[in-house]
Amino acid sequence: MKYAFVGLGHRAQMYVDALLGEWRDAGTIVALCDTNRTRMAYYAERIGREVPCFAAEEFDKVLELADAVIVTTVDATHARYVCAALDAGRDVIVEKPLTIDADGCAAIAAAAERSTGKLIVTFNYRYSPRNSAVRRLLQEGAIGEVTSVHFEWTLDTIHGADYFRRWHRDRASSGGLLVHKSTHHFDLVNWWLQSAPELVFAQTDLRFYGAENAARRGLTDRPERAHGAPGLGTDPFLLDIAKDERLKRLYLDAEHEDGYLRDQDVFGEGITIDDNMSVMVRYANRAVMTYSLHAHAPWEGYRVAFNGTAGRLELDVVEREWTSPHAAIDPSASSKEHAAGSWERLTLRRHWSEPEEVPIESGAGGHGGGDKLLLDDVFRGPGDDPLARQAGYRDGIRSVLTGHAANVSARTGQPVHLADDGTRVR
């Protein structure tokens, strides 16, 4: 296979490195496309040979060279590139979220239906061993029929804050965290329940980040950005991207081309997304979910509980137990992989029985070995997977529309109905 990349920011690296390493037998990188030539040059150097580089407006030339396109651009542009590639008969691998709104979902659905190309949405959380274990237990009927789900996700002041200093802070670019981040979580629930959302109601607010909240807490005279700011190195909310060679090359060194600032102040003006979100979803199988996401917690992880007609299943995950100010300042120290104090526990509570702790078998690599499984599916095919982890465009649409419907509900104060197996706003 001949692969082309469109969007050469941080998210592209996992796929580039895969095709240069363990999955190099799956295909060759034949073209790079981005709005910024400095970023393309970084990846061309990483690839280690001459690769044709194209500006965004030259995407048609990219399609002439490729069998498949990997889309890792700003979320709001996904639909444009996905549809163009599908209409050219190319396979498409697209980072989550598939797109950011109902119009984008409709356009992609139409393109996928008329195309000979295949579309894969890379939901890596499905492949995490703990999440796969949940699917297996529910699929086996361990707690009977699921009647309700409670799902709480907390982003800490390292990871959560980062969404408020980069382009994700603009709702028009990312759809807000209920689309960009929660698409993972909504997809997990759709997949765990093997059902589709039908009704969504939400309440959201911006309570911690942003200039108004900062002023209320006495945080005034904030810098526009971290680089060159007086507090750099001591203020845990100012990210020093010059300390990380990759971020420096991809963003700081690339600013002269497009003016994009990767290290904006999280307490600055212009933030249009929320940091506290509560959602209720009703599914086609009559299960109901209560969901919450907040982006300024002192720890990072999630808790999900399933109530069923034969018992209860609980998954507790602590990815980072506390937020070190040093890690918040230094991007090279902020990884959650094997963070001190991290743990996970899966508990099965059957009616009339003592609780059982279910072992979770993790592998090597990111997300407990899940990233390797995902890349195998992407580049070599899923094979016979009883858990059906590879996600197609309809899965992507269901997760996006749950977040989109939640955004609409929060804005209007009204519930939003979904139709056609969760793939259309009614």
N, C-alpha and C positions, 0 to 999 in steps of 0.2 A: 504494500500500500504506500502511496505517496501522500504525506500529510502536510497540510499548511496550517499555520497559526495566525489567527487574527486577535490582537490584543496581547501585548507583550509586557504586562505588568507582573506583579508578584505571583499570581495564580498560574501563570503559564509554566512556571519552572518544574512543577511536579511532572507534567506531561513531556516536556522537553527532556528532562533527565531520564525519564522512563525509556524514551526512544533512543537515548544515547547509551543506556545501560542494559538492564535486564531484559527489556522488551525491544532491543535493537533489531531482532530478527523479524519483528512485526511490520516494520516499514521504515521509510526514510523521510526526513524533514526536507521539503522541497521549496518552501516559500514562507516568508514572514511578512506580516502586514500590521501596521500600527499608525497612529497619528504622530508618533514621535520617533525620529530616526536614532536618537541616542539609545533608547530602549532596545530597538531592533539590533543595533550594533553590539550591545551587551550580550544578547542571546546568540548572535552570529559568532561572537568570540567564544561563547560557551560551547557552541556546536563544534567549533574548531575547523571549519572549512567555509568556503564561500557559499552563501545562501542568498538567492534573490530576495530583495527587500522592497516592499511596495507601500505607498501611502494609502490611507483609507479609501480615497476616491478611486484607487486602482484595483479594487477588490475583484473586478471582473477578470483581470489578468491573473490573479491568484488562482481563481477557479479553473483557468485553463491548464494549470500545472498540476493540480491536486486531484486525488481520488476522494480524500476526506478532509474536512476542515475542523479544527479544534478552536472553539470560540471562548475566549476568556477576556472579553472587553467589558467596559462599563455596562451594568445590567440593562440600562434603558436602551442600549444599542443591540442587544442580543437578537431581537426579532428581525431587525434589518439584515443581519448577516446570516442568521439561520435560514430565513426564507429564501434569500438569494442563492445560498448553497444548495438547498433542497430543490429549488427550481432548476438548477443546473445539473440535477441528478447526482449530487455528491452526498456522501455520508456526512453526518454532522455529530460531533461530540461537543456538548455545551455545558459549561459550568453552571451550577445552580446560582440564582433562580433562572428558570427557563426564559422568563421575561418579567415585566413588572406590573402589567395591568391586563384588563379584559380584552382590550383591542389587540395587544400583542399576542395574547393567547389565541384569539380567533384567527389572526393572520398565520401563526405557526401551524395551527391545526389544519387550516386549508392547504397550506404548502405541503405538509406531511402527507395528507391524503392524496394529493395529486403527484407526488414525487416517487421516483424509484429509489431514492436514497433512504438510508436508515438514520434515525435520530436517537441518540442516547443522551440522557441527562445524568450527570455524575453525582449521584447522591451517596457520598462516601459513608455517611452514618449508617446506612443499611448494612454495610459490611463489617462494622465494628462487632467483635465477637459477643459483647454483652447485649447489643441490640438484636443480633441474630438469634441469641439464646431466647430472648423474649418472644420473638416471632415463632420460634420452634415450639415453645411451651403453649402459646395461645393456639397455634395451629393444631396441636395435639389435643386441645380441649382440657388442659390441666385445671382451669378454673371454670369450665363450662362456658356458657354464653356470656360475653362481656356486656355489662350493662352501663358502666360509667368508667371514665378515665380522669385522673387528676395529674396534670403535667406542669411542673415548675422548672424553669430554666433561669439560672443566674449567670450573668456575665460580670466579671470583676472589673476593678478600675484600672486594669492593664488592658485586657482584651476588649471589654465594653467601651472604654474610653476611646479606643482606636477608631471606632466607627464615627466618632464625632470630630476627628481631626482630618479625615480624608474625604473623598468625593461622596461617600455613603451618607454624609450629613445632609445632603441635598435630596429631598424626597423625589424630585423629578428624575434624578439619576439612578436611585436605588430602590424606590418604592417604599422606603423606610424599613426598619428592622423586621416588621411583620411580614415583609416580602423577602428581603435579602437574607436575613438570618433564620426566621421562623419557617421558611420554606423547607429547611431540613426537618424541623420538628413536625410540621403538619404532614410532610410526606411519611415520616416514620409512623405516625398514628394511622394514616390511610393504609399503609402497608401492614402494620401490626394487626389492625382490625379486618383487613381485606374488605374494606368498605369505602364509601365515598361521602364527603360532606354534603349536607343538604341545607343547613340553616346556620348562619353565623351572626353573633352579636358581640360587640366589643366596646371597651372604654380605654382610652389611651391619654397620655399627657407627657410633657417635657418638664421634669421636676428637678433635675440635678445639673445637667449640662446647659450650656447656653449663657449668653450675657445677662439676661434678666435674673436667672437663678443665682448666678455668681454674685451679682450686685446685692441681692437680698441677704447673702451670707457674708457680705463685706469683702468679696474678692474683686477689687477694682484695679484699674491700671494694668490690665492684662496685655501681653504682647500679641500681635497678630499671628505670630508663628513662633516655633521653638528655636529654630536656627538663628544664632546670634543674639538671643534674648538674654537679659541679665540673669535670670533665674535658672538658665540651662545648667543641668548637673545637680541641682538641689530641689527643684520643683518636680514632684513625681508625675505631674500632668504635662510636662514639656518633654517630648520625645526627641532625643538626639540622633537623628537619622545618619549623621556623619560617622557615628560609631559603628554602624553596620555597613560593611563594604557593599553588600548587594543593594540595600536600600539607597545608599549613596549613589551608586552607579545608575540605578533605575529611575530615581526621582530627583535627588538634589542636583546631580550633574545634568539632568534633562530639563530643568526648569526654564532654561533660556529659550527652548523651542515653543513651549505651550503655556508657560506660566503656572502650571499646576503645582500647588504646594501640598506636599504629603504630610506636613507637620503643623497644620493649623491648630490654634489654641482651642481646646474643647470648651472653653468658657467665652468664646468669641461670638460675634454676630453671624447671622446667616444660617443658623442651624434650623432645619425645617422638619426634622424627624423627632420621634418620641423616644423616651428612655424608660418609661413604665407602661406596660401593656397587659390588659386582661381580656381574655376571649372565651366565649362559650360557643361550642360547636355541637350540632346534632347530626348524626350520621344515618345513612340509609338503613343500617341494621338496628336502629333505634338506640344505639349507645350515645351517651352525651359526654363531652369532654369539657372540663374547666382547665384553662391554660393561662399561665402567666410568664412574662419575660421582663426582667429588669436589668439595666446595663451599668449599675454602679454598686455592685455587691462587694463585700470584703473577701468573698471566696468565689470560686467558679466551679460549676457543675450542674447536675440536674437530678430531679426526683420524679419518678412517674409511678403511679399506682393504678392497677386495673382491678375493678370489682366485677366479679362474675357470679353466675348462679351456683357455682360449686366452690367458690373461694376467692382469694385475692392474691395478686402478684405484684411485688414491689421491687423496683430497681432504684438504687441509690448510688450516685456517682459523684465523687469529689475529684475534679481534675486539677485543682490547685487550692490548697486548704487556706492559704492566706496570701495577701498581695504585698510582696516586698517592694519598698520604694525604689530600691536599686534596680529591680527588674522592670519597674515602670519607666525608669529613666533610660535604661540601656536596652535597646531592642534585641541585642545578641543574647541577653540573659532572660528573655521573657517566654521561652518555650514551655508548654505544658507537658511535653513528653517526659514521663517519669519524674514529675515534679514532687518535691518532698511533701509527704503527707497525703498524696493522692491515694484513693482507694475506690473500690466498687463492690457492691453487694447485691445479689439477686435472691429474693426471699419468696418462697412459695408457701402460702397459707391456705391449705385446704380446709373445708368445713370438717369439724370434729377431729382434727389431727394437729399434732405439734408442728410448728413452722419448720420448713426445710430450707437450708441455704444451698442454692444451686451453684455448682462450680462453673466458672467462666474460663474457658481455655483461650488464652491470648497467644498470638504469634509475634514474630519480630517485625519491627517497623512501625510506621505511624498508625495511630488509632488501633493499637493492639493487633497489628497485622492486617487490618481492614483495608488499608490503602493498597497493599499488594493484591488482595483479592479483587478490588475494584479495577485496578489496572489490567489484571488478567482478563476480566470480563470485557473491558474496553478494547484491548488490543488483540486478544486471542479468542474472544467469544465466551459466552456464559456457560456453555455446555448444559448438562442436565442438572439444574439447580433446584432442589425441592423447595427452597425458600424464595425463589423468584426475585432475586435482588437487583438484577439489571432493570433500570427504569427507562421507560419510553416517554414519548411526548405527552400522552394522556396523564401519566403520573406527574410530570412536570406541571401541567396545566392545573390539576387538582390542587397541588400544594400552593401554587401562585394565587389561584383564585380564592383560596381560604384566607390568605393574607390580604389580598386586594379587597375581598368582601369585609374583612375586619376593619380595614382602613375606611371604607365607605360607611360602615356602621358607626364607627367612632365619630366620623364627621357629621353624620345625619341624626344620630341617636336612634336609628331604626334597625331592626334585624334585616339581614340580606339573605335571600333564598338562592340556592344553586340548583341547577337542573342538569339533565343529560349526564348522569353519573358523576356529578361534581365538576363538569367541564364547561359549564356556561352559567353566567349570571342571569337569573330569571327576572 
